[in-house]
């Protein structure tokens, strides 16, 4: 959990439209601020793991929410929802953003856990199968230039062996030590 304070001068906008990699709770403390919130534009932008670049108004459709916050008002901003805010009067705006869920996804858990699981599987009894050398001429079977060779028995065998090894690593996933 984090908390930032934003003081915006009268008749101005602090940031261009963007989305954040956090869930945010906006608490208006002083002044008034107009918030426009837009749904993610496509499935690939839902629940992003990083904040976006700035958008222009031409990039946006109609807002899902268009509201003015006054002191004491609270607005929840889900991760990945594009938003922009500007002062609506000749008065500054002060708001707090309480953030949650930054780098708190299944992908983040797996990103930490898989290298540990691989290490544990290599050290475990039976891990010698992971430490074996790759087959001779394996580079003739991998990469974009060889992606049309799925019909070759050597490539099919390599794919099956890799999938079995991935299962071995997954079975060693250290759920308790990744948290």
Residue pairs with C-beta under 8 A, 6 or more apart in sequence:
1 98
1 99
1 100
2 22
2 98
2 99
2 102
3 96
3 97
3 98
3 99
4 96
4 97
4 99
5 94
5 95
5 96
5 97
6 14
6 93
6 94
6 95
6 96
6 97
7 92
7 93
7 94
8 14
8 31
8 33
8 85
8 86
8 87
8 92
8 93
8 94
9 87
9 92
10 31
10 87
10 89
10 90
10 91
10 92
11 86
11 87
11 89
11 90
12 86
12 87
13 84
13 85
13 86
13 87
14 85
14 86
15 54
15 84
15 85
16 54
16 55
16 56
16 84
17 36
17 38
17 54
17 55
17 56
17 57
17 59
17 60
17 82
17 83
17 84
18 51
18 52
18 53
18 54
18 55
18 82
18 83
18 84
19 40
19 45
19 48
19 51
19 52
19 79
19 80
19 81
19 82
19 83
20 51
20 52
20 77
20 79
20 80
20 99
21 48
21 49
21 50
21 51
21 79
21 102
21 103
22 79
22 99
22 100
22 101
22 102
23 76
23 77
23 78
23 79
23 99
23 100
23 101
24 76
24 77
24 97
24 98
24 99
24 100
25 74
25 75
25 76
25 77
25 97
25 98
25 99
25 100
26 35
26 69
26 74
26 75
26 76
26 77
26 95
26 96
26 97
27 72
27 73
27 74
27 95
27 96
27 97
27 98
28 69
28 70
28 71
28 72
28 73
28 74
28 75
28 93
28 94
28 95
29 71
29 94
29 95
29 96
30 71
30 92
30 93
30 94
31 71
31 87
31 89
31 91
31 92
31 93
31 94
32 68
32 69
32 70
32 87
32 88
32 89
32 91
32 93
33 68
33 69
33 85
33 86
33 87
33 88
33 93
33 95
34 66
34 67
34 68
34 85
34 86
34 87
34 88
35 65
35 66
35 67
35 68
35 69
35 75
35 83
35 84
35 85
36 63
36 65
36 66
36 83
36 84
36 85
37 63
37 64
37 65
37 66
37 75
37 77
37 81
37 82
37 83
38 60
38 61
38 62
38 63
38 64
38 81
38 82
38 83
39 64
39 81
39 82
40 46
40 80
40 81
40 82
41 59
41 61
41 82
45 52
45 80
46 80
47 79
47 80
47 105
48 79
48 80
49 103
49 105
49 107
49 108
52 82
55 82
60 82
64 81
65 75
67 75
68 88
69 75
69 95
77 83
79 101
85 93
87 93
109 178
109 179
112 178
113 173
113 174
113 175
113 178
114 169
114 173
116 174
116 177
116 178
117 169
117 170
117 172
117 173
117 174
118 130
118 169
118 172
120 172
120 174
121 127
121 130
121 168
121 169
121 171
121 172
122 130
122 131
124 172
126 168
127 168
129 165
129 168
130 165
130 168
130 169
135 154
135 158
138 158
140 146
141 149
141 152
141 154
141 155
141 158
142 158
146 155
149 155
150 156
